[in-house]
Amino acid sequence: MHSGIVTSSVTGTTWSNVVGQWGNPASPGQMTSLGNNRWQITIIPRTYYSIPVGVSVFRLGMVFREGGPCGGFGGVATDCKKGGTSTNAGDIFINVSQGGFDAAFTQPTQFPIFKNTGESVSIAASATSAANLSIKVNGVEIAAQFNATTISTNHIVAETGLVVVTLLADLGGTIKEKTFSYIVRASTVNSPRPSGKVDGINYDSNDPTKAVLSFLAPLKSTIYVVGDFNNWQIDPAYQLKKDGDRFWIELNSLVSGTEYAYQYLVDESIYTADPFCDKILDPNNDSFILPATYPNLKPYPTGKTTGIVSVLQTGQVPYAWQTTNFVRPAKTDLVIYELLVRDFDAPGSYQNVIDRLDYLKGLGINAIELMPITEFSGNNSWGYNPNFYLAPDKAYGTKNKLKELIDKAHQKGLAVILDMVLNQADYEFPYVKMYWDGTKPAANSPWFNQVATHPFSVFFDFNHEAQVPKDLLDKVNAYWLTEYKIDGYRFDLSKGFTQRVSADVNAWNQYDQSRVNILNRMANAIWSIDPSAYVMLEHLGIDDEERVLVNNGMMVWGIMQNAYKQNSLGFGSDSDINRTYFKNRSGTWNQNGVIAYMESHDEERIMVYNTQFGNSNSQYNVKSLSTGLERMKSTHAFLLSIPGPKMIWQFGELGYDFSINRCENGTNEPGCRTSPKPIRWDYFSDPSRKKVYQMISAMLSLRATVSSFKSLDFTMQGGNSLTKQLTFKNQPFNSSPATAEQANVVIAGNFDVAPTTATINFPHTGDWFHFFSGGDKTTINTLSLQLTLQPGEVRVYSDVKLTKPIDELVAYTKPIAPELQPATEAGQAIELVWKDNSAIETGYTIFRKREGEAFVQLATLPFNSAAYVDNTSLLPNVKYEYYVQANNPYSNSLSATIGITTSNFVTGIENPLRNVSLFPNPSRESIVITNIDTDCNVSMFDAMGRQQVIERQNVGAFILKTTSKGLHTVVLKCAGAYKSFKLVVN
């Protein structure tokens, strides 16, 4: 027995003082066998539950399981053979008397009670003190005892319908009254269901006081509906009529706009919600939903029922769609962003996604794929444990908020795809629990296999060749296309849509014509509703089968993680990315329907691999954050350029580097795979991470505007070499395109950890322009060119100059030029100060010349330098000119030239700032500048060259505050004199 106490109220359901740990075979609660399948446990409640003195206990809550290490009910455990719950799979509760005079029935103990005419009902009751006791049936006394503590009788059923049994206990005028009821069975009425009605809730558009409920329940005999409209009483007036395998009832006298909770009672023993309702109430999870996420959520009918209940509401105001002319992207043009609402932004709601649509649009994707959002067990889940297929999960928000998300996504040109789980369902799905055999679906289940036909099932496996599951799939798929205007589906574990039994993964992977037939039938049913809807399969099968499915119009997930991971890490083995392109797969593919991706919800994050396993040498290390991020740019440049649909997993565009196995306590464990992950929108404020986003955006802009990225005249070179090339030719081929839209494109990359000189092939001779460097021109006279590529470098060349992306989008391009300030004399020297504008320079070179002479190199300085003092052979009364050059392996850029004429007493000039000092250095937030004896201007620049602080200061020491971290340059200008400091802010 697994049990606890309820201390809140006589109707409370939340346990406290729980004894033992569910599933632990060593936990207390072991029961003693009485034989004949009966078991017993005797407890002293205050001792057993460790109840403090003064704490009132209103109820005992309990469930039962077999001995041993099995985990639970409802699909949670795979090895529990026996268990005991209430009739609707909820907790069993025993009310505890609060003292004083009271009375209660002691028989019967099991409810609900159904009886046939002529059967007997054993009735017994007791009182805490001797009193006058009376038992009445429908108001007629059938037994009485005077000055007694017990009473009992056997009543022969002669009534019809709902029968109320009343106990009256009278102690000197203090009367206690208790009741229970039983139902006298009546044959189910066979009657045709009204025409035009469908399974589920049918509203009357002309009369909001009516609704027809229709429930498909093969092999079942009787069904009652209980709910708010009949005070949750089993009432013969609410017994459903039968039409073949369907049961139905018309509800009347409903109040328009009012929500009614309800359940079905099936064959007198199974309480279940409506499988086709669009809203449920969950007693175990609704209380954790934030009011801001789901305002005015209807309270659960506590004390009237247990388990999940469905909700109906007549007179609903339809959502007013704003976008009615959305045109879906072509399948081959899709760039999908897969996201989990829970982990995308706090607190994890549809509104959070709405608020980030501009971010997604700016990234350049054109479709959002939502991980499963139909009602699933609990609130905290990936969603692959569905239980109600027409109801959006309330943990993310209201159904109209989901419609608003889809509507606003369409306004921004973004398609919305649902991840749909129709290979399996969890226990709370009504068609699982209605046909149940202890620990698995019953052998006669019309919907589910008793044992999954394949080795990857987690919950309960649909029988995809039976007719009712086919009808269910078609109903669900049609519903979301029409009611929510979604644009298509990604079907989870589509390779599990088979009845060919195989426990062997290799055998399961082989071509299965029956599976192809099942998926073709489902896809055709979808297209009969919406001809342009996307049908995507997480098939991950062999080419022979996937090719047939794609050629029939579907798309398949094309996992390419290992190859792109190897390139990102800097290892050549298994780094061939050719299968990214559909024509490089075996056989004849008529459609480009392979959705290639290197990250999804199911794979470890590439940046985690980079930081833990990246290759390195003495000069270059993939494990470093900046280098790993640079390689994320390069891998995405190749992945997203290759023609065909593509997919990005959320935050890959920011180099997300928390493991898929990250636990909420900060550790990494396989059991935390589906746990919530840190939400790091601060990454978008990190310039180095933001540039991954900007790089992807730039590449997707090219993909959308340059037609050759869709061309079939496309080649890939490199194989398992770490030097790779993509060539895109316009069609028909034209070596002199007139516009950027017609440009030919060559992409070359070096995924090694050392520089390499590679032979890059071009479609024609002439001028080619380096995209990332703003159109630097290279003229080639032969069809190949030797290029030295730095480690991790990617270049995009086009034969038409394309719109320049942002500066320094990649590390190996021209650095932004430094901004040289006026030079000043300082003693026997000239001091140069400049603004370090570049984030990718590897160093600086200082050039000087005297009037009438050529510039000569004066000095070289490391990256992030921002000042230099020239005390080399200066002469009086001579004009000197200077410029500063920012360098990196690709190119360099020059500052403007400045000049200064030395004075007649150059060697005697003293810098008025000679005694100025700055402390502490390094600093946390504040610095102090002292020994200032004149008015000054103070500027501070971060490592990216961005001005952080501008201060005007009078004579005396002062404090300069900053919250920016890292290396900074502080420049002091006082009465025409300059002095600079390097400052590290921790």
KASUL-V128411 format. One record per backbone hydrogen bond with DSSP energy under -1.0 kcal/mol. CO is the residue of the C=O (numbers start at 1). NH is the residue of the N-H. If there is no record, write none. Layout:
BEGIN
co->{CO | CO}
nh->{NH | NH}
END
This chain:
BEGIN
co->{2 | 3 | 4 | 5 | 6 | 6 | 16 | 21 | 24 | 32 | 35 | 38 | 40 | 44 | 45 | 46 | 52 | 58 | 59 | 60 | 61 | 62 | 63 | 64 | 68 | 73 | 82 | 84 | 86 | 90 | 92 | 94 | 102 | 104 | 107 | 113 | 115 | 116 | 119 | 121 | 123 | 124 | 124 | 125 | 126 | 131 | 132 | 133 | 134 | 135 | 135 | 136 | 137 | 140 | 143 | 145 | 148 | 149 | 151 | 153 | 155 | 157 | 161 | 163 | 164 | 165 | 166 | 167 | 168 | 169 | 170 | 171 | 174 | 176 | 178 | 180 | 182 | 183 | 189 | 194 | 200 | 202 | 207 | 209 | 211 | 212 | 213 | 214 | 215 | 217 | 222 | 223 | 224 | 226 | 227 | 227 | 230 | 235 | 236 | 238 | 241 | 242 | 243 | 245 | 246 | 247 | 248 | 249 | 251 | 255 | 260 | 261 | 262 | 263 | 264 | 265 | 266 | 266 | 270 | 272 | 274 | 279 | 281 | 282 | 285 | 286 | 290 | 300 | 301 | 309 | 310 | 312 | 314 | 319 | 330 | 331 | 334 | 335 | 335 | 336 | 337 | 338 | 339 | 345 | 349 | 350 | 351 | 353 | 354 | 356 | 357 | 358 | 359 | 360 | 366 | 367 | 368 | 369 | 370 | 373 | 375 | 375 | 385 | 386 | 391 | 393 | 396 | 398 | 399 | 400 | 401 | 402 | 403 | 404 | 405 | 406 | 407 | 408 | 409 | 410 | 415 | 416 | 417 | 418 | 420 | 423 | 425 | 426 | 429 | 429 | 430 | 432 | 435 | 437 | 440 | 442 | 447 | 453 | 460 | 461 | 462 | 463 | 466 | 467 | 468 | 469 | 470 | 471 | 472 | 473 | 474 | 475 | 476 | 477 | 478 | 479 | 480 | 487 | 488 | 489 | 490 | 491 | 493 | 494 | 496 | 504 | 505 | 507 | 512 | 513 | 514 | 515 | 516 | 517 | 518 | 519 | 520 | 521 | 522 | 523 | 524 | 526 | 526 | 530 | 534 | 535 | 536 | 537 | 537 | 542 | 543 | 545 | 546 | 547 | 548 | 549 | 550 | 555 | 556 | 558 | 560 | 561 | 562 | 563 | 564 | 565 | 566 | 566 | 569 | 572 | 577 | 578 | 581 | 582 | 591 | 593 | 594 | 595 | 596 | 597 | 600 | 605 | 606 | 607 | 608 | 609 | 610 | 615 | 620 | 621 | 624 | 625 | 626 | 627 | 628 | 629 | 630 | 631 | 632 | 633 | 634 | 635 | 636 | 638 | 645 | 646 | 648 | 649 | 651 | 651 | 652 | 659 | 661 | 663 | 667 | 669 | 670 | 672 | 680 | 681 | 682 | 683 | 686 | 687 | 689 | 689 | 690 | 691 | 692 | 693 | 694 | 695 | 696 | 697 | 698 | 699 | 700 | 701 | 702 | 706 | 707 | 708 | 712 | 713 | 715 | 717 | 718 | 722 | 724 | 725 | 726 | 727 | 728 | 740 | 741 | 744 | 745 | 746 | 747 | 748 | 749 | 750 | 756 | 758 | 760 | 766 | 768 | 769 | 770 | 771 | 776 | 778 | 780 | 783 | 785 | 787 | 789 | 790 | 793 | 795 | 796 | 797 | 798 | 811 | 819 | 824 | 826 | 829 | 830 | 831 | 832 | 833 | 835 | 835 | 843 | 844 | 845 | 846 | 846 | 847 | 848 | 849 | 850 | 856 | 859 | 861 | 862 | 866 | 868 | 870 | 878 | 879 | 880 | 881 | 882 | 883 | 884 | 885 | 886 | 887 | 887 | 891 | 893 | 898 | 900 | 905 | 911 | 913 | 917 | 919 | 923 | 925 | 927 | 928 | 929 | 930 | 932 | 936 | 937 | 938 | 939 | 940 | 940 | 941 | 942 | 946 | 949 | 951 | 953 | 958 | 960 | 966 | 968 | 969 | 970 | 971 | 972 | 973 | 974 | 977 | 979 | 981 | 983 | 984 | 985}
nh->{63 | 19 | 61 | 16 | 58 | 59 | 5 | 24 | 27 | 40 | 38 | 34 | 32 | 48 | 49 | 51 | 55 | 96 | 6 | 94 | 4 | 92 | 2 | 84 | 70 | 76 | 66 | 64 | 89 | 86 | 62 | 60 | 128 | 126 | 124 | 183 | 185 | 119 | 157 | 155 | 153 | 106 | 107 | 151 | 104 | 148 | 170 | 145 | 168 | 142 | 143 | 166 | 140 | 137 | 135 | 133 | 131 | 127 | 125 | 123 | 121 | 118 | 184 | 182 | 138 | 180 | 136 | 178 | 134 | 176 | 132 | 174 | 171 | 169 | 167 | 165 | 163 | 115 | 242 | 197 | 214 | 212 | 210 | 254 | 251 | 202 | 249 | 200 | 247 | 220 | 267 | 240 | 265 | 263 | 230 | 232 | 233 | 238 | 239 | 225 | 248 | 191 | 246 | 217 | 243 | 215 | 241 | 213 | 211 | 258 | 312 | 228 | 310 | 226 | 272 | 224 | 269 | 270 | 266 | 264 | 277 | 311 | 309 | 286 | 288 | 289 | 294 | 302 | 304 | 281 | 262 | 260 | 257 | 321 | 333 | 334 | 646 | 366 | 367 | 648 | 369 | 650 | 371 | 348 | 353 | 354 | 355 | 356 | 357 | 360 | 361 | 362 | 363 | 365 | 415 | 337 | 417 | 339 | 419 | 393 | 387 | 388 | 377 | 426 | 375 | 396 | 350 | 402 | 403 | 404 | 405 | 406 | 407 | 408 | 409 | 410 | 411 | 412 | 414 | 413 | 368 | 487 | 370 | 490 | 492 | 462 | 460 | 429 | 432 | 433 | 434 | 435 | 442 | 439 | 437 | 445 | 463 | 502 | 425 | 449 | 464 | 466 | 470 | 471 | 472 | 473 | 474 | 475 | 476 | 477 | 478 | 479 | 480 | 481 | 482 | 483 | 486 | 534 | 418 | 536 | 420 | 538 | 496 | 497 | 498 | 508 | 509 | 510 | 516 | 517 | 518 | 519 | 520 | 521 | 522 | 523 | 524 | 525 | 526 | 527 | 528 | 529 | 530 | 533 | 489 | 555 | 491 | 539 | 557 | 546 | 547 | 549 | 550 | 551 | 552 | 554 | 553 | 537 | 595 | 597 | 564 | 565 | 566 | 567 | 568 | 569 | 570 | 571 | 615 | 575 | 580 | 581 | 584 | 585 | 593 | 556 | 596 | 558 | 647 | 560 | 603 | 609 | 610 | 611 | 612 | 613 | 614 | 622 | 617 | 624 | 628 | 629 | 630 | 631 | 632 | 633 | 634 | 635 | 636 | 637 | 638 | 639 | 640 | 642 | 596 | 336 | 338 | 652 | 654 | 656 | 655 | 662 | 669 | 666 | 663 | 672 | 673 | 675 | 683 | 684 | 685 | 686 | 690 | 691 | 692 | 693 | 694 | 695 | 696 | 697 | 698 | 699 | 700 | 701 | 702 | 703 | 704 | 705 | 706 | 709 | 710 | 711 | 714 | 729 | 727 | 725 | 721 | 751 | 749 | 717 | 747 | 715 | 745 | 743 | 707 | 799 | 728 | 797 | 726 | 795 | 724 | 792 | 789 | 787 | 785 | 780 | 778 | 798 | 775 | 774 | 770 | 768 | 766 | 762 | 760 | 758 | 756 | 793 | 750 | 748 | 771 | 746 | 769 | 813 | 835 | 831 | 829 | 826 | 870 | 824 | 868 | 821 | 819 | 837 | 887 | 861 | 885 | 858 | 859 | 883 | 856 | 881 | 853 | 848 | 846 | 844 | 865 | 834 | 832 | 830 | 902 | 851 | 900 | 849 | 898 | 847 | 895 | 845 | 893 | 842 | 843 | 888 | 886 | 882 | 880 | 908 | 914 | 916 | 930 | 928 | 986 | 962 | 960 | 919 | 958 | 917 | 956 | 953 | 973 | 951 | 971 | 948 | 949 | 969 | 945 | 942 | 940 | 938 | 936 | 929 | 927 | 985 | 983 | 941 | 981 | 939 | 979 | 937 | 977 | 974 | 972 | 970 | 968 | 923 | 966}
END
